[in-house]
Amino acid sequence: MPLPNFLIAGVSKCGTSSLYHYLRTHPDIYFPSLKEPMFFLSNGVKIPREGIGDAVSDKGVIKDLTAYSNLFSESKGVKRIGEATAEYVYYYRNTIKKIYTTLGDIPIIIIIRNPVDRAYSAYMHLIRDNREYLSFEGALKEEPNRICQNYAPLWRYTKVGFYYEPIKAYMNAFSRIKVYLFDDLVSDPLALVKDCFDFLEVDNQFIPGNIGDRFAQTGIPRFKVIYNFIANQNPVRSAIKPLVRIFINREKREQIKEGIRRRFLVHKPSMKSETRYQLTQLFRDDVLRLQELIGRDLSNWIKVEG
């Protein structure tokens, strides 16, 4: 029964999609085309979620071990088998024991981002998809109510950004944890990917053909009506989807989707300076503890301008 021997465990809006697409091009690494099967949080986490546009059912969640193993049925002869679900870190209390029991002491990759920027990126992701209707400040105030109503983690703008406790728990449970920074992925993606290859003990001379491409980008659509028609669900898309899936595989469909985003999305507006200051103060203590835990200088995350 083929199963993963490493995981990208999180965090959402920190570059997990880009890292997944880079790593899966390596000839010694196999990822299934389904990103985010959510198998290790299928027990104990309430699904479906209740947010606008959240999954109305648990259809996309892999619950059965046999079905999960089937995702990796084409991995024969590959040294590293991976799986990527960005919520595994956030739901660490539910996932760690199940991962360890099922897969053993496997290598775990976690990528994190300045929690203030991560929060705003999650907000802009939902704005992009026409799901968020509040201002950023209004959405921050509404976050506790949305958590109580079981909105998906993408709506939990600040809650997801407290990394210290989840990462510490993973480090206590697994002997091989690699924590990367989104800043490094942006400034030198090839160096980060090569370090991943070293961590996974595969050929680090391989260069992904898509290195530097950005995946799951956010922003305001330049032509909102056209973008929504192409990128979001509608009767026309639903009608042609079965035909598209016959002739275009999931990887190619993802490339097309990202190409549309790069073409139609404009830069996102800036966060209000007072909001950035308040969020920086909110995360300050957690960031200070985190930098000691992972041995990285994160002072820039809590630097206050002006």
Buried (B, 14 or more C-beta within 10 A) or exposed (E): EBBBBBBBBBBBBBBBBBBBBBBBBBEBBBBBEEBBBBBBBBEEBEBBBBBEBBBEEBEEBBEEEEEBBBBBEEBEEBBBBBBBBBBBBBBBEBBBEBBBEBBEEBBBBBBBBBBBBBBBBBBBBBBBBBBBEEEBEEBBEBBEEBEEEBBBBBBBBBBBBBBBBBBBBBBEBBEEBBBBBBBBBBEEBEEBBBBBBEBBEBEBEBEBEBBEBBBBBBBBBEEEEEBBEBBEEEEEEEEEEEEEEEEEEEEEBBBEBBEBBEEBBEEBEEBEEEBBBEBBEBBEEBBBBBBEBBEBEBEEBBEEEE
